[in-house]
């Protein structure tokens, strides 16, 4: 098909392209961008969340199985471990185990002093907040 010659009042137009014109590309929508990002990073985010949940449920600073009357010692990284009372590393015998209490220094000192102890171990994961307090006497 040819373009008619422009008339005296018409400027020449662009030449007509050969073949079928391609449809314009659809603009990328917000939903499409979010969807591709969610697919791309969704697995990574889920893996990190799963790791954090497992870590929170299984993390143990050593206070979980300690009972009154057992002897304890400070372990690596501030963790507490049960030891034989004749062990040279023993900090003493546990006289009080309080779980889910405030572990700030003032409250821990008062709690242990009320039980005749001036030594304490607190759960390492909750310093200044709530956790486990072990009062120990040599």
Secondary structure, 3 states (H helix, E strand, C coil): CCCCCCCCCCCCCCCCCCCCCCCCCCCCCHHHHHHHHHHHHHHHHHHHHHHHHHHHHHCCCCCCCCCCCCEEEECHHHCEEEECCCCCCCCEEEEEEEEEEECCHHHHHHHHHCCCCCEEEECHHHCCCEEEEEEEEC
